[in-house]
Amino acid sequence: MPSECQLFGTLGCHLCELAEAEVMPLVEHGLVVELVDIAENEACFDSYELRIPVLRRIDTGAELDWPFDSEQVVAFLR
């Protein structure tokens, strides 16, 4: 599993909260997750406003769009 990823979302987004709940337990296994609020960056907002939540691998740039569960996250990060 890569050591770093980004989770794109925004405050008040119920789906983003669900995605965070799937991803954050993996921190205990060495995953570093950067939570990126798309409202704070115009380029991120333009790219992700209709897609959030989105999980992005730092090493490859590959993205996993919602919906996903923890098993799908683990498979995506392999």
Beta strands, then each sheet from edge to edge (+ up, - down):
strand 1: 4-9
strand 2: 32-37
strand 3: 54-57
strand 4: 63-65
sheet 1: 2+ 1+ 3- 4+
end
